[in-house]
C-alpha cells in the first residue's frame, strides 16, 4: 500500500541532517515562540525524531493513515498530531489551534515534509498506479491547466502549500525529486506557484 501511495520512510540520519540545515537557515526558531512547524505527510514521524524536544509544542504533525497518527501521538505527546488527507480534506477538518495559527499574521511557518513520491500513469496505460493521483487537489490544478504536473503527488502538495501559505512568512524544507525545478512539463507551475531558492 505504501508503495502505491508513494510513501517512503525518511532515514533518521537524513532527518538529522535536514534539521541541521533547517537550523542553519532559520536559526533556533522555536525559542521565539513565533514559529510553527507543520509536517503534513508525516507517516510514522521520522522527520520529527530529529527535532529538539523543545520544538514539539510548536509542531503540527498530520498523516494520511489513522494508525500512523495514533503512533505519532504516543511518540510525540507535546505536538498536535492528527489524521488528515492533505490532498483531499478541506481546511475545516483541521484542528482548531492550527486554524487559529494559520489565521494569525504574526505566526511564521516552517513546512518540513517528505511528501509522497509517485507519478500516476497517463490514461492510456494500465497498471496498479492508475488513479493514485485522483485527488481534490488534482481537480483544482486541472482548472488552471496543470494537467501533466498534477500526475505527481508531491507537486500536488507543493500546489496546495503554495496557495495556502502565499500570504504568510514561510520556509519549506522538503525531501523530493528535483523534477519540479528542472522539467519542461512543470515550467508553468514554477512560473505561477513555486519558484524555489536553492
SERO-4910 file (N, C-alpha, C, O; in steps of 0.05 Angstrom, whole numbers):
BEGIN
 pado doro    nc1    nc2    nc3   cac1   cac2   cac3    cc1    cc2    cc3    oc1    oc2    oc3
  Unk    A     16    -24      0      0      0      0     17     25      0     11     44    -14
  Unk    A     39     25     16     56     49     17     69     55    -10     72     78    -17
  Unk    A     77     33    -24     89     37    -50     69     49    -69     76     66    -86
  Unk    A     44     40    -67     23     51    -85     19     80    -80     16     96    -99
  Unk    A     18     89    -55     13    117    -48     38    134    -48     37    158    -43
  Unk    A     61    121    -54     86    136    -56     98    144    -29    114    163    -28
  Unk    A     92    130     -8    103    136     18    129    122     23    131     97     20
  Unk    A    150    137     29    176    125     34    187    137     60    185    161     65
  Unk    A    197    119     77    207    128    103    232    145    100    249    139     83
  Unk    A    235    166    116    259    182    116    279    170    135    273    167    158
  Unk    A    303    162    125    323    151    143    329    172    165    331    196    160
  Unk    A    333    162    190    337    181    212    362    198    208    362    221    217
  Unk    A    383    187    196    407    203    191    401    227    173    411    249    176
  Unk    A    383    222    153    376    243    134    359    264    149    362    288    144
  Unk    A    341    255    166    324    273    181    342    291    199    337    315    201
  Unk    A    362    279    212    380    295    228    395    316    213    398    339    222
  Unk    A    404    309    189    418    328    171    399    350    163    406    374    161
  Unk    A    374    343    157    353    363    149    349    383    172    346    407    167
  Unk    A    347    374    196    343    392    219    368    410    222    365    434    229
  Unk    A    391    399    217    416    415    218    414    438    197    420    461    204
  Unk    A    406    431    173    404    452    152    382    472    159    385    496    154
  Unk    A    360    462    169    338    480    177    347    500    198    341    524    196
  Unk    A    361    490    218    371    508    239    391    528    228    392    551    237
  Unk    A    408    519    210    427    537    198    414    559    182    423    582    181
  Unk    A    391    553    170    377    572    153    359    591    170    360    615    165
  Unk    A    345    580    189    325    596    203    334    603    232    323    621    244
  Unk    A    354    590    241    363    594    269    348    576    288    333    558    279
  Unk    A    351    581    313    336    566    334    308    578    336    301    591    356
  Unk    A    292    574    316    266    587    311    247    582    334    230    599    339
  Unk    A    248    559    347    229    553    368    231    571    393    213    573    409
  Unk    A    254    583    396    259    599    420    241    625    421    235    635    442
  Unk    A    234    634    398    218    659    396    188    654    402    174    673    411
  Unk    A    179    630    398    151    624    402    133    634    379    109    632    380
  Unk    A    146    646    359    131    658    337    130    641    312    117    648    292
  Unk    A    142    618    313    143    599    291    125    575    297    121    567    320
  Unk    A    115    563    275    102    537    277    113    519    254    119    529    233
  Unk    A    116    494    260    125    475    240    102    456    234     89    446    253
  Unk    A     98    450    209     77    431    201     89    411    181     99    418    160
  Unk    A     87    386    189     93    364    170     67    351    163     55    336    180
  Unk    A     57    356    139     31    346    131     32    320    117     12    311    105
  Unk    A     55    307    117     58    279    106     76    264    124     96    252    115
  Unk    A     70    263    150     89    254    170     93    224    170    114    214    179
  Unk    A     74    208    161     77    179    163     81    171    192     64    178    209
  Unk    A    102    158    198    108    150    226    126    169    240    137    163    261
  Unk    A    130    193    229    144    215    244    174    214    244    186    225    262
  Unk    A    186    201    224    216    200    224    229    227    223    249    231    236
  Unk    A    217    247    209    229    274    208    229    286    236    247    300    244
  Unk    A    208    281    251    205    294    277    223    282    299    229    295    318
  Unk    A    233    257    295    251    245    314    276    262    318    289    262    339
  Unk    A    284    276    297    309    292    297    305    320    310    325    334    314
  Unk    A    281    328    314    276    355    325    282    356    355    278    336    369
  Unk    A    292    379    365    296    382    394    269    380    408    248    388    397
  Unk    A    269    369    432    244    365    447    229    391    451    204    391    451
  Unk    A    243    413    454    230    439    459    213    448    435    196    465    438
  Unk    A    218    437    412    204    445    387    176    434    386    158    446    374
  Unk    A    172    410    397    148    395    392    122    410    399    102    405    386
  Unk    A    122    426    419     98    441    426     90    461    405     67    471    405
  Unk    A    108    467    386    102    485    364     98    470    338     97    481    316
  Unk    A     94    443    340     92    426    316     64    416    311     50    408    329
  Unk    A     58    415    285     33    402    276     43    378    259     58    381    240
  Unk    A     33    355    266     41    330    252     16    317    242     -1    308    257
  Unk    A     13    316    215    -11    303    204     -2    282    184     19    283    172
  Unk    A    -19    262    181    -13    239    164    -38    227    153    -60    230    165
  Unk    A    -36    213    131    -58    202    117    -72    179    132    -97    177    132
  Unk    A    -56    162    146    -66    138    157    -71    141    187    -53    151    202
  Unk    A    -94    134    197   -101    137    225    -82    122    244    -75    133    265
  Unk    A    -74     98    237    -55     83    253    -29     98    257    -17     97    278
  Unk    A    -19    111    235      5    127    237      1    151    256     19    158    271
  Unk    A    -22    163    254    -28    186    271    -29    177    301    -19    191    318
  Unk    A    -41    154    306    -42    143    333    -14    138    344     -8    144    367
  Unk    A      3    127    327     30    121    335     45    147    341     58    149    362
  Unk    A     43    167    323     57    192    327     47    207    352     62    220    366
  Unk    A     22    204    358     10    217    382     23    206    407     28    221    426
  Unk    A     29    180    407     43    168    430     72    176    432     82    181    454
  Unk    A     85    178    409    114    184    409    119    214    413    139    221    426
  Unk    A    101    231    404    104    260    406     80    273    420     65    287    408
  Unk    A     77    267    446     53    276    460     51    307    462     29    317    467
  Unk    A     73    321    460     72    350    462     64    364    436     57    388    436
  Unk    A     64    349    414     56    361    388     26    357    383     13    341    397
  Unk    A     16    373    365    -12    369    356    -11    349    333     -1    356    311
  Unk    A    -21    325    337    -20    303    318    -48    296    309    -66    294    326
  Unk    A    -53    293    283    -80    286    274    -79    273    246    -60    276    231
  Unk    A    -99    257    241   -102    245    215   -114    265    196   -134    278    203
  Unk    A   -102    268    172   -112    288    153   -102    281    126    -78    274    122
  Unk    A   -120    282    106   -112    277     78   -108    304     65   -127    317     57
  Unk    A    -83    312     63    -77    339     54    -85    344     25    -89    367     17
  Unk    A    -88    323      9    -95    327    -19   -125    324    -23   -135    328    -46
  Unk    A   -141    318     -3   -170    316     -6   -186    330     15   -208    340      9
  Unk    A   -176    331     39   -193    343     61   -193    373     60   -173    386     52
  Unk    A   -215    384     68   -218    413     69   -206    425     95   -201    411    114
  Unk    A   -202    451     94   -189    465    117   -206    463    142   -196    465    164
  Unk    A   -233    460    140   -250    459    163   -246    434    180   -256    431    202
  Unk    A   -231    414    169   -225    390    184   -199    392    200   -192    374    215
  Unk    A   -185    415    198   -161    419    213   -167    424    242   -189    435    248
  Unk    A   -149    417    261   -154    424    289   -157    454    293   -146    470    278
  Unk    A   -173    461    313   -179    490    318   -153    506    323   -151    528    314
  Unk    A   -134    495    338   -110    510    344    -93    515    319    -81    536    316
  Unk    A    -93    496    300    -79    500    275    -93    521    258    -81    538    246
  Unk    A   -120    520    257   -135    541    242   -130    568    254   -127    588    239
  Unk    A   -128    569    280   -122    595    294    -95    605    287    -91    629    281
  Unk    A    -75    588    287    -48    596    279    -46    604    250    -32    623    243
  Unk    A    -60    590    233    -60    598    204    -72    625    200    -65    640    181
  Unk    A    -91    632    217   -104    658    214    -89    681    227    -95    704    223
  Unk    A    -68    674    242    -52    694    257    -30    705    239    -11    690    233
  Unk    A    -30    730    230    -10    740    212     18    742    225     37    746    210
  Unk    A     19    740    251     45    743    265     60    716    267     84    716    274
  Unk    A     47    694    260     60    668    261     75    663    235     65    668    214
  Unk    A    100    654    238    117    646    216    116    615    214    113    602    234
  Unk    A    120    605    190    116    577    185    140    563    174    156    574    158
  Unk    A    144    538    183    164    520    171    148    496    161    136    482    177
  Unk    A    149    491    135    137    467    124    160    447    121    178    450    104
  Unk    A    159    426    137    180    406    139    168    380    130    152    369    145
  Unk    A    176    370    107    160    349     95    176    330     76    193    339     61
  Unk    A    169    305     77    177    286     57    152    276     44    140    256     53
  Unk    A    142    290     24    116    284     12    117    258     -3    138    248    -11
  Unk    A     94    246     -8     93    221    -24    104    226    -52     99    247    -64
  Unk    A    120    207    -61    131    210    -88    122    187   -105    132    164   -103
  Unk    A    103    193   -122     93    173   -141     80    188   -164     68    209   -161
  Unk    A     84    178   -188     72    190   -212     50    172   -222     56    148   -228
  Unk    A     26    182   -225      5    166   -237     10    162   -267     21    180   -280
  Unk    A      2    140   -277      4    136   -306    -15    154   -320    -35    163   -309
  Unk    A     -9    159   -345    -29    173   -361    -52    154   -368    -49    130   -364
  Unk    A    -73    165   -378    -97    149   -382    -95    127   -403   -112    110   -405
  Unk    A    -73    127   -419    -70    107   -440    -56     82   -429    -55     62   -444
  Unk    A    -46     83   -405    -32     59   -394    -48     47   -371    -62     61   -357
  Unk    A    -45     21   -368    -59      7   -347    -39     -6   -329    -24    -24   -338
  Unk    A    -38      1   -304    -24    -14   -284    -33     -6   -256    -52      9   -254
  Unk    A    -20    -16   -236    -30    -13   -209    -31     16   -199    -43     21   -178
  Unk    A    -17     35   -212    -17     63   -203    -39     80   -215    -41    104   -209
  Unk    A    -55     69   -232    -77     84   -243    -95     95   -221   -102     80   -202
  Unk    A   -101    120   -222   -119    132   -202   -106    142   -177   -119    155   -161
  Unk    A    -80    137   -172    -67    145   -148    -67    175   -144    -67    185   -122
  Unk    A    -66    190   -166    -65    219   -164    -93    232   -166    -95    257   -167
  Unk    A   -114    217   -167   -141    228   -170   -150    239   -143   -162    225   -126
  Unk    A   -144    264   -138   -150    277   -113   -165    303   -118   -168    312   -141
  Unk    A   -175    315    -97   -188    341    -99   -168    362   -109   -176    380   -125
  Unk    A   -143    360   -101   -123    380   -110   -117    376   -140   -114    396   -154
  Unk    A   -116    352   -149   -112    347   -178   -135    361   -194   -130    373   -215
  Unk    A   -159    358   -185   -182    371   -198   -178    401   -199   -184    414   -219
  Unk    A   -170    412   -177   -165    441   -175   -143    450   -194   -144    470   -207
  Unk    A   -121    434   -195    -99    440   -213   -108    439   -242    -99    455   -258
  Unk    A   -126    420   -248   -135    418   -276   -150    443   -285   -148    450   -309
  Unk    A   -164    456   -267   -178    481   -274   -159    503   -282   -166    522   -296
  Unk    A   -134    501   -273   -113    521   -280    -95    511   -303    -76    524   -310
  Unk    A   -101    487   -314    -86    477   -336    -61    462   -329    -45    456   -347
  Unk    A    -58    454   -304    -34    439   -296    -39    409   -297    -38    395   -277
  Unk    A    -45    399   -321    -52    371   -324    -29    352   -320    -31    333   -305
  Unk    A     -7    357   -333     17    339   -331     29    340   -303     35    320   -291
  Unk    A     32    364   -292     44    367   -265     27    354   -244     37    343   -225
  Unk    A      1    354   -248    -18    343   -228    -16    313   -225    -28    302   -206
  Unk    A     -2    299   -243      2    270   -240     21    263   -218     22    240   -209
  Unk    A     37    283   -209     57    278   -188     45    286   -161     36    309   -157
  Unk    A     44    267   -142     32    273   -116     48    295   -101     36    312    -88
  Unk    A     74    294   -103     89    315    -88     85    342    -99     86    362    -84
  Unk    A     79    345   -125     73    371   -137     45    380   -128     40    404   -125
  Unk    A     27    361   -124      1    368   -113      4    380    -85     -9    400    -78
  Unk    A     22    369    -69     28    380    -43     39    409    -46     30    427    -32
  Unk    A     59    412    -64     70    439    -68     49    459    -77     49    482    -69
  Unk    A     31    450    -94      9    468   -103     -8    478    -80    -12    502    -78
  Unk    A    -17    459    -63    -34    468    -41    -18    485    -21    -28    505    -11
  Unk    A      6    476    -15     23    492      3     28    520     -8     25    539      7
  Unk    A     34    522    -33     39    548    -45     14    566    -43     17    590    -38
  Unk    A     -9    555    -47    -34    571    -45    -40    578    -16    -48    600    -10
  Unk    A    -37    558      1    -45    561     29    -26    581     45    -35    594     63
  Unk    A     -1    581     37     18    598     51     28    622     35     48    634     42
  Unk    A     13    628     15     21    650     -4     25    677     11     44    691      5
  Unk    A      7    683     29      8    709     42     22    708     70     20    726     86
  Unk    A     36    685     75     48    681    101     79    680     98     89    674     77
  Unk    A     92    686    120    121    683    121    127    654    126    120    643    148
  Unk    A    139    640    107    142    611    109    168    602     96    177    613     76
  Unk    A    179    581    107    203    567     96    194    539     90    178    527    105
  Unk    A    205    528     69    199    500     62    225    483     63    245    490     50
  Unk    A    224    462     79    245    442     79    233    416     69    217    404     83
  Unk    A    242    407     46    228    385     33    247    364     21    267    372      8
  Unk    A    240    339     24    254    318     10    238    312    -15    214    306    -14
  Unk    A    251    313    -38    236    307    -63    255    305    -86    279    312    -84
  Unk    A    244    295   -108    258    296   -133    261    325   -141    245    342   -133
  Unk    A    280    332   -158    283    359   -168    269    363   -194    274    384   -207
  Unk    A    253    345   -202    240    347   -228    222    373   -230    220    385   -251
  Unk    A    210    381   -208    193    405   -209    210    430   -214    199    451   -221
  Unk    A    236    428   -210    254    451   -215    265    450   -244    271    470   -256
  Unk    A    268    425   -254    283    422   -279    267    415   -304    275    421   -326
  Unk    A    243    402   -301    230    392   -325    213    413   -339    203    432   -327
  Unk    A    211    410   -365    195    428   -382    166    426   -374    151    445   -375
  Unk    A    157    401   -368    128    397   -361    119    415   -338     95    421   -336
  Unk    A    137    422   -320    130    437   -296    137    466   -297    135    480   -277
  Unk    A    144    476   -321    153    504   -324    130    523   -316    135    543   -302
  Unk    A    106    518   -326     83    536   -319     78    536   -289     71    557   -278
  Unk    A     80    513   -277     76    511   -248     96    528   -233     90    542   -214
  Unk    A    122    526   -242    143    542   -229    137    571   -232    140    587   -213
  Unk    A    130    580   -255    125    608   -260    102    619   -243    104    642   -233
  Unk    A     82    603   -240     58    614   -226     59    609   -195     50    626   -180
  Unk    A     70    586   -187     67    579   -159     93    575   -143     95    583   -120
  Unk    A    112    562   -155    134    553   -138    161    557   -152    169    541   -168
  Unk    A    173    579   -146    199    586   -157    219    584   -135    223    604   -120
  Unk    A    232    561   -131    248    556   -107    275    571   -107    286    576   -128
  Unk    A    284    578    -83    311    588    -79    328    565    -67    320    554    -47
  Unk    A    349    558    -80    365    535    -71    391    545    -60    408    529    -51
***
